[in-house]
Amino acid sequence: MKTESLLQAELIHWKGFDGKMVSGFLYKPLAKFAGKRPVLVVIHGGPEGQSQPTFLGRNNYLLNELGIALIYPNVRGSTGYGKTFSLLDNGFKREDTYKDINALFDWIATQPELDSQRIAVTGGSYGGHMTLAVSTFYSDRIRCSVDIVGMSNLVTFLEHTEAYRRDLRRVEYGDERDPKMREYLEKIAPMNNIEKIKKPMFVIAGKNDPRVPVSESQQIADALKKQGTPVWLMIANDEGHGYRKKPNQDFQFYATVEFLQEYLLN
């Protein structure tokens, strides 16, 4: 059975900062919504993952009831585009993948149906880290962001994630024990550039997360609150890496809708 959201998925392409072609999927709201539509950019986790056209679940509400266009990008580092492409964000190339989202913002500005003045970003796990990075380095291009179990500093993340996964993550992000790599990761960490985050942020975490410790979310939310940047913080005491219990999932979604209505749609 085909779904309405599947029929609406449109493959899009844009050039990255270095000319490499990047792609993603655009879901347009129903025709009943007039004028340029606000955009929510949904960044997948991994980073070695891939967004594909699929049933949108709760996000159909954002599309069909709130009139928010959804874009699911597959920035460099994503799988499914060859091994070379999947390695383009490793180590000292980390910032290049942030730049792919900035290039997407340029593409949005060329689309007559999309409102480049009303963009939000969201993502979970590594997508949450990307959300934090984009909110840091391209704050002037977005209205707000929703960070879900994201890493606010890859150094503190590597130091506090469960030991069984640390070496594997070091291959991807870089080994924080190497002085030059540590200096680079500290330099680009959203947590260490907190003053650049100017737009409202919703931070969501699970207290029992073994992958991305709740401290990654708590520290950035505390810092944003201290400097006066609007921040909402949600920590579920009975959840880990992403919410699995339906009541918690529902509460997270309702709160996200309220946040987007307040800061993206108004």
KEKE-3310 file (N, C-alpha, C; in steps of 0.2 Angstrom, whole numbers, plus 5000, padded with zeros to 4 digits):
npx = (5004:5003:5008:5003:5014:5025:5022:5025:5038:5053:5067:5082:5095:5111:5125:5140:5151:5163:5160:5156:5143:5128:5114:5097:5080:5065:5050:5035:5022:5004:4994:4985:4991:4996:5008:5026:5034:5039:5054:5059:5074:5080:5092:5100:5106:5121:5137:5137:5125:5109:5097:5081:5067:5052:5039:5032:5027:5024:5029:5021:5011:5018:5020:5007:4998:5003:5010:5024:5038:5048:5065:5076:5092:5107:5121:5139:5148:5138:5131:5129:5133:5145:5161:5171:5164:5158:5168:5172:5170:5178:5188:5199:5191:5179:5171:5168:5156:5147:5147:5140:5127:5125:5127:5115:5106:5108:5103:5090:5086:5085:5073:5057:5045:5049:5053:5067:5069:5064:5069:5072:5082:5085:5089:5095:5106:5121:5115:5110:5122:5126:5115:5118:5130:5127:5118:5127:5138:5131:5121:5114:5106:5096:5080:5077:5081:5081:5088:5092:5097:5111:5129:5138:5151:5164:5175:5173:5162:5168:5176:5167:5158:5152:5164:5165:5162:5171:5183:5179:5172:5182:5189:5180:5178:5190:5204:5204:5215:5226:5236:5235:5223:5214:5215:5209:5196:5191:5191:5181:5170:5153:5150:5161:5159:5149:5144:5141:5129:5114:5100:5084:5083:5079:5082:5084:5085:5090:5090:5097:5106:5118:5126:5127:5131:5120:5125:5131:5120:5115:5125:5126:5114:5113:5123:5118:5106:5112:5118:5108:5101:5086:5081:5074:5073:5072:5073:5071:5068:5068:5073:5084:5095:5087:5070:5059:5048:5030:5022:5032:5037:5026:5025:5037:5035:5023:5028:5038:5031:5024:5035:5040:5029:5030:5043:5047:5035:5028)
npy = (4994:5011:5026:5042:5051:5044:5045:5058:5060:5068:5067:5076:5087:5095:5106:5103:5113:5111:5107:5094:5083:5082:5074:5072:5070:5077:5082:5089:5100:5098:5105:5114:5122:5139:5150:5152:5138:5134:5125:5110:5102:5086:5077:5062:5049:5040:5042:5034:5031:5031:5041:5036:5036:5033:5028:5041:5041:5049:5061:5064:5072:5085:5088:5087:5093:5105:5110:5110:5109:5095:5090:5077:5075:5067:5069:5070:5056:5048:5032:5021:5027:5024:5019:5029:5041:5039:5040:5053:5062:5059:5060:5074:5079:5082:5095:5097:5090:5097:5108:5104:5105:5118:5122:5116:5125:5136:5130:5129:5142:5145:5139:5142:5138:5136:5143:5151:5159:5153:5141:5125:5114:5096:5081:5064:5057:5055:5063:5072:5078:5084:5093:5101:5107:5113:5123:5130:5135:5140:5148:5160:5156:5149:5146:5139:5124:5106:5095:5079:5067:5071:5073:5085:5088:5080:5075:5074:5065:5054:5051:5047:5038:5021:5009:4998:5002:5012:5012:5009:5020:5030:5027:5033:5047:5052:5050:5055:5055:5058:5072:5083:5079:5080:5093:5099:5093:5099:5112:5113:5109:5111:5114:5121:5133:5140:5153:5156:5151:5156:5155:5148:5132:5115:5102:5085:5070:5054:5048:5036:5033:5023:5026:5039:5049:5056:5068:5075:5082:5088:5097:5106:5112:5118:5128:5136:5141:5148:5158:5165:5161:5155:5139:5123:5109:5091:5077:5060:5049:5035:5031:5027:5028:5037:5038:5024:5020:5021:5031:5041:5043:5049:5061:5067:5070:5078:5089:5093:5098:5109:5117:5119:5126:5137:5143:5141:5142:5154)
npz = (5000:4995:5003:5007:5010:5005:4991:4990:4991:4985:4976:4979:4974:4978:4977:4986:4997:4991:4978:4977:4974:4983:4991:4995:5002:4999:5006:5002:5009:5009:4995:5000:5009:5008:5000:5004:5011:5028:5034:5039:5043:5043:5050:5048:5059:5064:5060:5049:5041:5032:5025:5018:5007:5016:5027:5036:5049:5064:5059:5048:5053:5055:5042:5035:5043:5050:5039:5036:5027:5024:5024:5021:5022:5014:5019:5016:5022:5024:5021:5006:4995:4990:4996:4997:4998:5010:5019:5019:5030:5040:5055:5054:5044:5049:5049:5036:5033:5041:5033:5022:5025:5027:5013:5008:5014:5006:4994:4997:4998:4984:4980:4975:4983:4995:5012:5015:5026:5037:5044:5052:5061:5065:5073:5078:5090:5081:5072:5080:5085:5073:5072:5083:5079:5067:5072:5079:5071:5060:5064:5061:5050:5053:5062:5074:5083:5086:5096:5098:5109:5106:5103:5112:5113:5105:5111:5125:5124:5118:5129:5139:5134:5133:5136:5127:5115:5111:5104:5091:5088:5089:5077:5068:5072:5076:5086:5102:5111:5104:5103:5093:5086:5097:5100:5088:5089:5100:5097:5087:5094:5098:5112:5116:5109:5113:5114:5101:5098:5095:5093:5098:5106:5108:5119:5120:5129:5136:5152:5155:5145:5137:5126:5121:5134:5146:5151:5140:5134:5145:5149:5138:5138:5150:5149:5138:5145:5155:5147:5142:5130:5123:5129:5129:5139:5140:5149:5150:5163:5163:5151:5137:5124:5114:5114:5119:5125:5122:5129:5132:5120:5114:5122:5120:5106:5106:5113:5105:5094:5100:5102:5089:5084:5092:5089:5076:5067:5071)
capx = (5000:5007:5006:5004:5021:5029:5021:5027:5046:5056:5075:5085:5103:5114:5132:5143:5156:5169:5158:5154:5136:5125:5107:5092:5073:5061:5043:5031:5016:4998:4993:4980:4995:4998:5014:5032:5033:5044:5057:5063:5079:5080:5098:5101:5112:5127:5135:5137:5118:5106:5089:5078:5060:5049:5033:5035:5025:5022:5031:5016:5008:5021:5019:5000:4994:5007:5012:5031:5041:5053:5071:5081:5099:5112:5128:5145:5149:5132:5132:5125:5135:5151:5165:5175:5159:5157:5174:5173:5169:5182:5194:5200:5186:5172:5168:5165:5149:5143:5146:5135:5120:5125:5125:5108:5102:5109:5099:5083:5085:5083:5067:5051:5040:5052:5055:5074:5069:5061:5072:5074:5086:5084:5092:5096:5113:5126:5111:5109:5128:5125:5111:5121:5135:5124:5116:5133:5141:5126:5115:5110:5103:5090:5075:5078:5084:5079:5094:5090:5103:5117:5135:5140:5158:5166:5180:5169:5158:5173:5179:5162:5154:5153:5171:5165:5161:5175:5188:5176:5170:5188:5191:5176:5178:5197:5207:5205:5221:5231:5235:5232:5216:5210:5214:5204:5189:5189:5190:5175:5165:5148:5150:5166:5158:5142:5142:5138:5122:5109:5093:5081:5085:5075:5087:5081:5090:5088:5095:5101:5109:5125:5130:5129:5129:5115:5129:5132:5114:5114:5130:5125:5107:5115:5127:5113:5102:5117:5120:5101:5098:5080:5082:5070:5077:5068:5077:5067:5072:5067:5075:5091:5098:5081:5064:5056:5041:5026:5020:5037:5038:5021:5026:5042:5032:5019:5032:5042:5026:5023:5042:5040:5024:5032:5049:5047:5029:5026)
capy = (5000:5017:5031:5049:5054:5041:5048:5065:5061:5070:5066:5083:5087:5101:5105:5105:5118:5109:5105:5087:5082:5079:5073:5070:5069:5083:5081:5095:5100:5098:5111:5118:5127:5144:5153:5148:5134:5133:5119:5106:5098:5080:5074:5055:5047:5036:5045:5030:5029:5034:5042:5034:5037:5028:5030:5046:5041:5055:5067:5066:5078:5091:5089:5088:5097:5111:5113:5111:5105:5091:5088:5072:5075:5062:5072:5066:5052:5043:5026:5020:5031:5022:5019:5035:5046:5037:5042:5060:5066:5056:5064:5081:5081:5083:5101:5097:5088:5103:5113:5101:5107:5125:5122:5114:5131:5139:5127:5130:5149:5145:5136:5147:5135:5135:5149:5151:5163:5149:5134:5122:5108:5092:5075:5061:5054:5059:5068:5077:5082:5088:5098:5106:5110:5118:5128:5134:5138:5143:5151:5165:5154:5145:5149:5135:5117:5101:5091:5073:5063:5072:5074:5092:5089:5073:5073:5072:5060:5048:5049:5044:5033:5014:5007:4993:5005:5018:5011:5009:5027:5034:5027:5038:5054:5053:5048:5061:5054:5061:5079:5087:5078:5082:5101:5100:5092:5104:5118:5113:5107:5116:5116:5126:5138:5141:5160:5157:5148:5162:5153:5143:5125:5110:5097:5079:5065:5049:5048:5030:5032:5021:5028:5047:5050:5062:5074:5079:5086:5093:5103:5112:5115:5122:5133:5140:5144:5153:5164:5168:5158:5151:5132:5118:5102:5086:5071:5055:5045:5028:5030:5027:5031:5037:5035:5018:5019:5025:5037:5045:5045:5054:5067:5071:5073:5084:5095:5096:5102:5115:5120:5122:5131:5144:5146:5141:5145:5161)
capz = (5000:4995:5008:5004:5011:5000:4985:4990:4992:4979:4976:4977:4974:4978:4977:4993:4997:4986:4972:4977:4974:4989:4989:5000:5000:5001:5007:5002:5012:5004:4991:5004:5012:5003:5001:5005:5017:5033:5032:5045:5040:5048:5049:5051:5064:5061:5054:5043:5040:5026:5025:5012:5007:5020:5030:5040:5055:5067:5056:5044:5056:5054:5035:5033:5047:5051:5033:5037:5022:5027:5020:5024:5018:5015:5018:5016:5027:5023:5017:5000:4989:4989:5002:4997:5000:5017:5023:5018:5036:5046:5058:5053:5039:5052:5048:5029:5033:5043:5027:5017:5027:5025:5006:5008:5015:4999:4989:4999:4996:4977:4979:4976:4987:5002:5015:5018:5032:5042:5044:5059:5060:5070:5072:5084:5090:5077:5069:5086:5085:5068:5074:5087:5075:5063:5077:5082:5065:5055:5068:5057:5045:5056:5067:5080:5082:5091:5097:5102:5112:5102:5107:5112:5112:5103:5116:5131:5122:5118:5136:5143:5131:5135:5134:5122:5108:5111:5099:5085:5087:5087:5070:5064:5074:5078:5093:5106:5114:5100:5105:5087:5085:5103:5099:5083:5091:5105:5093:5084:5098:5100:5119:5117:5105:5115:5112:5094:5097:5096:5092:5103:5105:5112:5120:5122:5131:5141:5158:5155:5138:5137:5120:5122:5141:5147:5152:5134:5134:5151:5149:5133:5140:5156:5146:5135:5150:5158:5143:5140:5124:5125:5128:5133:5141:5142:5151:5153:5168:5161:5144:5135:5118:5111:5118:5116:5128:5119:5132:5132:5113:5113:5125:5116:5100:5107:5115:5099:5090:5103:5101:5082:5083:5095:5087:5068:5063:5073)
cpx = (5004:5004:5007:5011:5026:5029:5024:5035:5049:5064:5077:5092:5105:5122:5135:5148:5162:5167:5155:5146:5133:5118:5103:5085:5069:5053:5039:5024:5010:4997:4988:4984:4998:5005:5020:5032:5040:5047:5060:5068:5081:5086:5099:5107:5117:5134:5135:5130:5116:5099:5087:5070:5056:5042:5035:5032:5022:5023:5026:5012:5011:5020:5012:4996:4997:5010:5020:5034:5047:5059:5075:5087:5103:5119:5133:5146:5143:5134:5127:5127:5142:5156:5169:5170:5158:5162:5176:5172:5173:5187:5194:5195:5179:5168:5165:5158:5144:5141:5141:5128:5120:5124:5118:5104:5103:5104:5091:5081:5083:5076:5061:5046:5043:5054:5062:5074:5066:5063:5073:5078:5085:5088:5094:5103:5118:5122:5110:5116:5128:5121:5114:5127:5132:5121:5121:5136:5137:5120:5111:5106:5096:5086:5076:5080:5081:5084:5092:5096:5109:5123:5137:5147:5161:5171:5177:5165:5163:5175:5174:5157:5156:5160:5170:5164:5166:5180:5185:5174:5176:5190:5187:5178:5185:5198:5208:5211:5227:5231:5233:5225:5212:5209:5209:5197:5187:5188:5183:5169:5159:5148:5155:5165:5151:5139:5139:5131:5117:5102:5090:5082:5081:5080:5084:5086:5086:5093:5100:5104:5116:5129:5132:5126:5125:5119:5131:5126:5114:5119:5129:5118:5109:5119:5122:5109:5106:5118:5113:5098:5092:5082:5077:5074:5072:5073:5072:5071:5072:5068:5082:5093:5092:5075:5061:5049:5036:5023:5025:5038:5032:5022:5031:5039:5028:5023:5036:5037:5025:5030:5042:5035:5026:5038:5050:5041:5027:5030)
cpy = (5006:5022:5038:5052:5051:5044:5055:5066:5063:5070:5073:5082:5094:5100:5107:5110:5117:5106:5098:5087:5079:5079:5072:5070:5074:5080:5087:5094:5100:5105:5116:5123:5132:5147:5149:5145:5134:5126:5116:5101:5092:5076:5067:5054:5043:5037:5040:5027:5032:5035:5040:5035:5031:5032:5035:5046:5047:5062:5069:5072:5085:5093:5091:5092:5104:5114:5115:5106:5101:5089:5083:5072:5069:5065:5068:5062:5047:5037:5025:5024:5030:5023:5026:5041:5045:5039:5049:5064:5063:5060:5071:5084:5083:5089:5101:5094:5093:5107:5111:5104:5115:5126:5120:5121:5135:5137:5129:5138:5150:5142:5141:5145:5135:5142:5148:5155:5159:5142:5132:5116:5103:5085:5071:5057:5058:5064:5074:5081:5086:5094:5104:5110:5115:5124:5133:5138:5142:5146:5156:5163:5150:5149:5146:5128:5113:5096:5085:5068:5064:5074:5082:5093:5081:5071:5070:5066:5053:5046:5046:5039:5026:5012:5002:4996:5011:5017:5012:5017:5032:5033:5032:5045:5056:5051:5054:5060:5057:5069:5084:5085:5080:5090:5103:5099:5097:5110:5119:5111:5112:5118:5121:5132:5141:5148:5161:5154:5153:5160:5148:5136:5121:5104:5091:5074:5060:5048:5042:5028:5030:5023:5035:5048:5057:5069:5078:5084:5091:5099:5108:5115:5120:5129:5138:5144:5150:5159:5167:5166:5154:5143:5128:5112:5097:5080:5066:5050:5038:5027:5030:5031:5032:5034:5029:5017:5024:5031:5043:5048:5051:5061:5071:5074:5079:5090:5098:5100:5108:5120:5123:5127:5138:5147:5146:5144:5152:5166)
cpz = (5000:5000:5004:5005:5006:4993:4984:4990:4985:4980:4974:4977:4975:4979:4984:4992:4992:4980:4971:4977:4980:4988:4995:4997:5003:5001:5007:5005:5006:5001:4995:5008:5007:5005:5003:5012:5022:5032:5039:5041:5045:5046:5052:5055:5060:5064:5048:5043:5034:5027:5018:5013:5011:5023:5036:5047:5058:5063:5050:5047:5055:5046:5033:5037:5049:5045:5033:5031:5026:5022:5024:5020:5020:5014:5018:5022:5028:5019:5011:4994:4988:4995:5002:5000:5008:5022:5023:5024:5042:5048:5057:5047:5042:5050:5041:5029:5036:5037:5022:5019:5026:5017:5004:5009:5009:4994:4991:4997:4988:4975:4980:4981:4994:5005:5019:5025:5038:5041:5051:5057:5066:5068:5078:5084:5086:5074:5074:5086:5079:5069:5078:5084:5071:5067:5079:5076:5060:5058:5065:5052:5047:5061:5074:5078:5088:5091:5101:5103:5107:5107:5106:5111:5111:5108:5122:5130:5122:5125:5140:5140:5134:5132:5128:5115:5107:5105:5092:5083:5086:5080:5066:5066:5075:5085:5097:5111:5110:5101:5099:5086:5091:5102:5094:5085:5096:5102:5090:5088:5100:5107:5120:5112:5107:5114:5105:5093:5099:5096:5097:5101:5110:5113:5123:5124:5136:5146:5158:5149:5139:5131:5120:5129:5141:5148:5146:5133:5139:5151:5144:5135:5146:5153:5142:5139:5153:5154:5140:5134:5126:5124:5132:5134:5143:5143:5154:5157:5167:5154:5143:5129:5113:5115:5115:5119:5124:5122:5132:5125:5111:5116:5122:5109:5101:5109:5109:5094:5093:5102:5094:5081:5086:5092:5079:5065:5065:5070)
residu = (MET:LYS:THR:GLU:SER:LEU:LEU:GLN:ALA:GLU:LEU:ILE:HIS:TRP:LYS:GLY:PHE:ASP:GLY:LYS:MET:VAL:SER:GLY:PHE:LEU:TYR:LYS:PRO:LEU:ALA:LYS:PHE:ALA:GLY:LYS:ARG:PRO:VAL:LEU:VAL:VAL:ILE:HIS:GLY:GLY:PRO:GLU:GLY:GLN:SER:GLN:PRO:THR:PHE:LEU:GLY:ARG:ASN:ASN:TYR:LEU:LEU:ASN:GLU:LEU:GLY:ILE:ALA:LEU:ILE:TYR:PRO:ASN:VAL:ARG:GLY:SER:THR:GLY:TYR:GLY:LYS:THR:PHE:SER:LEU:LEU:ASP:ASN:GLY:PHE:LYS:ARG:GLU:ASP:THR:TYR:LYS:ASP:ILE:ASN:ALA:LEU:PHE:ASP:TRP:ILE:ALA:THR:GLN:PRO:GLU:LEU:ASP:SER:GLN:ARG:ILE:ALA:VAL:THR:GLY:GLY:SER:TYR:GLY:GLY:HIS:MET:THR:LEU:ALA:VAL:SER:THR:PHE:TYR:SER:ASP:ARG:ILE:ARG:CYS:SER:VAL:ASP:ILE:VAL:GLY:MET:SER:ASN:LEU:VAL:THR:PHE:LEU:GLU:HIS:THR:GLU:ALA:TYR:ARG:ARG:ASP:LEU:ARG:ARG:VAL:GLU:TYR:GLY:ASP:GLU:ARG:ASP:PRO:LYS:MET:ARG:GLU:TYR:LEU:GLU:LYS:ILE:ALA:PRO:MET:ASN:ASN:ILE:GLU:LYS:ILE:LYS:LYS:PRO:MET:PHE:VAL:ILE:ALA:GLY:LYS:ASN:ASP:PRO:ARG:VAL:PRO:VAL:SER:GLU:SER:GLN:GLN:ILE:ALA:ASP:ALA:LEU:LYS:LYS:GLN:GLY:THR:PRO:VAL:TRP:LEU:MET:ILE:ALA:ASN:ASP:GLU:GLY:HIS:GLY:TYR:ARG:LYS:LYS:PRO:ASN:GLN:ASP:PHE:GLN:PHE:TYR:ALA:THR:VAL:GLU:PHE:LEU:GLN:GLU:TYR:LEU:LEU:ASN)
# end
